[in-house]
């Protein structure tokens, strides 16, 4: 493959396209929550957008927990040196 042309997700313009596409898709699914009947078991399940908000909060908690675990479990760079 010649010409030095870059392809793939790592290119800046492609990152922007993926970001905005995912953002629009998430917004569409969030809005679609208002247009179907839910068979709820708990009252909170009937609230508008509860699953999207729960998923977002869960992801944020997982990222923060991973950062905390990284700080706790990371060894110094020279840990295995004599």
Backbone as JSON, one array per atom type, in Angstrom:
{
  "sequence": "XXXXXXXXXXXXXXXXXXXXXXXXXXXXXXXXXXXXXXXXXXXXXXXXXXXXXXXXXXXXXXXXXXXXXXXXXXXXXXXXXX",
  "N": [[0.85, -1.15, 0.0], [0.84, 1.97, -0.99], [1.98, 5.4, -1.1], [1.79, 6.55, 1.4], [-0.59, 7.14, 2.59], [-2.96, 7.46, 5.2], [-5.23, 5.27, 6.76], [-8.13, 4.29, 8.56], [-9.41, 4.07, 11.97], [-7.88, 5.62, 13.65], [-7.24, 8.06, 12.51], [-7.71, 11.58, 12.66], [-10.03, 12.83, 11.51], [-11.7, 10.65, 11.16], [-12.08, 9.81, 13.79], [-13.62, 11.9, 14.8], [-15.93, 11.53, 13.23], [-16.82, 8.98, 14.1], [-17.28, 9.56, 16.82], [-19.37, 11.53, 16.71], [-21.32, 10.08, 15.32], [-21.88, 7.95, 17.11], [-22.78, 9.51, 19.26], [-25.12, 10.7, 18.17], [-26.6, 8.38, 17.67], [-26.94, 7.39, 20.3], [-28.47, 9.5, 21.36], [-30.76, 9.27, 19.76], [-31.75, 6.75, 20.52], [-32.26, 7.3, 23.2], [-34.32, 9.22, 22.97], [-36.2, 7.63, 21.66], [-37.12, 6.1, 23.7], [-39.4, 7.24, 24.72], [-41.45, 6.44, 23.09], [-42.5, 3.85, 23.23], [-44.28, 1.19, 24.88], [-43.64, 0.21, 28.18], [-43.15, -2.71, 30.09], [-43.09, -2.75, 33.23], [-41.39, -3.77, 36.21], [-40.47, -2.64, 38.53], [-41.16, 0.62, 39.86], [-39.35, 2.64, 39.09], [-38.39, 1.8, 36.65], [-40.18, 2.69, 34.79], [-39.7, 5.35, 34.38], [-38.73, 8.04, 32.23], [-36.02, 7.48, 30.14], [-34.5, 6.03, 31.97], [-32.93, 3.71, 31.73], [-30.87, 4.46, 29.98], [-29.64, 6.5, 31.47], [-28.9, 5.03, 33.73], [-27.08, 3.23, 32.56], [-25.1, 5.04, 31.69], [-24.21, 6.15, 34.13], [-23.28, 3.8, 35.33], [-21.12, 3.15, 33.62], [-19.42, 5.35, 34.06], [-18.83, 4.94, 36.77], [-17.47, 2.49, 36.57], [-15.19, 3.26, 35.08], [-13.99, 5.09, 36.86], [-13.51, 3.36, 39.02], [-11.69, 1.63, 37.81], [-9.54, 3.37, 37.39], [-8.84, 3.92, 40.05], [-8.17, 1.32, 40.95], [-5.98, 0.93, 39.27], [-4.15, 2.75, 40.33], [-3.78, 1.63, 42.84], [-2.82, -0.99, 42.34], [-0.64, -0.73, 40.61], [2.78, -1.17, 40.16], [6.04, 0.16, 41.03], [8.28, 1.38, 38.45], [10.8, 0.15, 38.56], [10.39, -2.23, 39.93], [10.94, -5.01, 39.56], [13.66, -5.05, 39.29], [17.04, -5.78, 40.35]],
  "CA": [[0.0, 0.0, 0.0], [1.79, 3.06, -1.13], [1.54, 6.77, -1.02], [1.83, 7.06, 2.75], [-1.94, 7.57, 2.99], [-3.42, 6.8, 6.4], [-6.61, 4.82, 6.8], [-8.49, 3.67, 9.82], [-10.1, 4.83, 13.0], [-6.95, 6.5, 14.34], [-7.14, 9.36, 11.85], [-8.51, 12.57, 13.4], [-11.36, 13.04, 10.91], [-12.51, 9.45, 11.42], [-12.44, 9.81, 15.21], [-14.76, 12.82, 14.92], [-17.11, 10.9, 12.63], [-17.28, 7.92, 15.0], [-17.79, 10.21, 18.01], [-20.68, 12.14, 16.44], [-22.27, 9.03, 14.96], [-22.29, 7.3, 18.35], [-23.56, 10.48, 20.02], [-26.46, 10.8, 17.56], [-27.27, 7.11, 17.91], [-27.35, 7.37, 21.71], [-29.57, 10.46, 21.52], [-31.95, 8.71, 19.12], [-32.26, 5.67, 21.38], [-32.78, 7.95, 24.4], [-35.61, 9.81, 22.6], [-37.11, 6.54, 21.32], [-37.65, 5.55, 24.95], [-40.72, 7.83, 24.97], [-42.43, 6.0, 22.1], [-42.94, 2.46, 23.34], [-44.83, 0.83, 26.18], [-42.73, -0.6, 28.97], [-43.74, -3.62, 31.07], [-42.16, -2.51, 34.33], [-41.5, -4.54, 37.44], [-40.28, -1.62, 39.56], [-41.65, 1.93, 39.42], [-38.27, 3.42, 38.47], [-38.21, 1.35, 35.27], [-41.1, 3.43, 33.94], [-39.24, 6.72, 34.19], [-38.15, 8.32, 30.92], [-34.58, 7.44, 29.99], [-33.83, 5.49, 33.15], [-31.91, 2.73, 31.35], [-29.73, 5.2, 29.45], [-28.95, 7.17, 32.58], [-28.26, 3.99, 34.54], [-25.91, 2.76, 31.82], [-24.07, 6.08, 31.72], [-23.65, 6.21, 35.49], [-22.52, 2.56, 35.54], [-19.85, 3.26, 32.89], [-18.58, 6.31, 34.77], [-18.35, 4.27, 37.99], [-16.47, 1.49, 36.17], [-13.96, 3.95, 34.7], [-13.37, 5.61, 38.08], [-13.01, 2.21, 39.78], [-10.49, 1.14, 37.12], [-8.44, 4.3, 37.69], [-8.46, 3.69, 41.44], [-7.44, 0.05, 40.99], [-4.69, 1.14, 38.62], [-3.24, 3.41, 41.28], [-3.51, 0.72, 43.95], [-2.12, -2.19, 41.91], [0.53, -0.44, 39.8], [4.08, -1.27, 40.84], [7.04, 1.1, 40.51], [8.92, 0.96, 37.22], [11.95, -0.71, 38.85], [9.94, -3.22, 40.91], [11.58, -6.31, 39.36], [15.12, -4.91, 39.19], [17.8, -6.25, 41.54]],
  "C": [[0.9, 1.22, 0.0], [1.17, 4.41, -0.89], [1.53, 7.35, 0.39], [0.47, 7.54, 3.26], [-2.41, 6.77, 4.2], [-4.89, 6.44, 6.27], [-6.89, 4.3, 8.2], [-9.1, 4.63, 10.82], [-9.18, 5.85, 13.65], [-6.79, 7.87, 13.72], [-8.13, 10.34, 12.49], [-9.91, 12.76, 12.82], [-12.26, 11.84, 11.15], [-12.93, 9.36, 12.89], [-13.63, 10.72, 15.43], [-16.03, 12.21, 14.36], [-17.68, 9.82, 13.54], [-17.9, 8.53, 16.25], [-19.19, 10.77, 17.78], [-21.72, 11.12, 16.04], [-22.77, 8.31, 16.21], [-23.13, 8.23, 19.21], [-24.97, 10.62, 19.49], [-27.25, 9.51, 17.77], [-27.77, 7.0, 19.35], [-28.52, 8.32, 21.95], [-30.85, 9.92, 20.91], [-32.57, 7.6, 19.96], [-32.87, 6.25, 22.65], [-34.17, 8.55, 24.12], [-36.63, 8.72, 22.28], [-37.73, 5.91, 22.55], [-39.05, 6.08, 25.24], [-41.81, 7.22, 24.1], [-42.8, 4.52, 22.16], [-43.41, 2.18, 24.76], [-43.88, -0.1, 26.91], [-43.54, -1.47, 29.94], [-42.8, -3.62, 32.28], [-42.44, -3.44, 35.5], [-41.36, -3.61, 38.64], [-40.7, -0.27, 39.0], [-40.59, 2.72, 38.66], [-38.05, 3.01, 37.01], [-39.11, 2.1, 34.31], [-40.68, 4.86, 33.67], [-38.58, 6.87, 32.83], [-36.63, 8.28, 30.97], [-33.81, 6.8, 31.12], [-32.73, 4.5, 32.77], [-30.67, 3.41, 30.76], [-28.94, 5.89, 30.54], [-28.25, 6.16, 33.47], [-27.0, 3.47, 33.86], [-24.77, 3.76, 31.84], [-23.39, 6.15, 33.08], [-22.81, 4.96, 35.77], [-21.17, 2.62, 34.83], [-18.9, 4.23, 33.58], [-18.0, 5.67, 36.03], [-17.28, 3.24, 37.65], [-15.14, 2.15, 35.8], [-13.24, 4.48, 35.94], [-12.8, 4.49, 38.94], [-11.73, 1.66, 39.14], [-9.3, 2.05, 37.38], [-7.94, 4.09, 39.11], [-7.67, 2.39, 41.57], [-6.07, 0.16, 40.34], [-3.68, 1.78, 39.55], [-2.84, 2.48, 42.42], [-2.58, -0.42, 43.51], [-0.85, -1.94, 41.11], [1.79, -0.48, 40.65], [5.03, -0.23, 40.27], [7.74, 0.51, 39.27], [10.08, -0.01, 37.47], [11.62, -1.8, 39.86], [10.69, -4.55, 40.79], [13.09, -6.23, 39.21], [15.78, -5.39, 40.48], [18.14, -5.14, 42.48]]
}
